[in-house]
């Protein structure tokens, strides 16, 4: 990578933080070129771009009935809620919710149980917003450069597996942490299913997924008022 290209990527990465702290990157981080080690620069952006639209939303998590009951009764605390950590998770590691979609959560859980949650998005990588998708694209450039330098092939998304997206998002979260910031939630819409009617761009299974990476952003949980396959609500 040329010096000018490296400088441009450094400038792009600086835009991930509004902390006002000197930026020191590349120390021990697998996705950043080793030639960057020890480089320090000062961020130029002072605004907090990730949480200016922070809001409280309702999310629904499909799961096994035993786990749902233990969580709702307080036998398992929210802080003990284990995040998904599969290599193929669509939006990286975290606790997954269907935003405002309890029926989708029920279907995903194959009629098991659904836990509702009141979620504060906080510092959110909201992929409905163009600056966030640009941020993700820039992180991909960093990761790809590192993989090419090592002669290693990038993972790919295949079918329902999101190996590439999972790795890039996890890497962005880690890089942002190095900059003194924390991404607490990830939010993204997905177009799935057949058209709602002939000629429509609206899909029958369109939904928004929300991933929580910080347990503190789950303000509370509740039992949704929906009918499950077993007859309980």
Secondary structure, DSSP 4 states (H G I P E B T S, - for coil): --HHHHHHHHHHHHTT--S-PEEE--SS-TTS-GGGTT-EEE----S--SSTT--EEEEEEEE-HHHHHHHHTTSS-GGG-PPB--TT-TT-SBEEEEET-HHHHHHHTTTSEEEEEEEE--SEEETTSHHHHHHHHHHHHHHHHHHHHHT-PPP-EETTEEHHHHHHHHHHHHHHHHTT----EEEEEE--SSBSSTT-S-BTT-EEEEEE--GGGEEEEE--S---TTS--
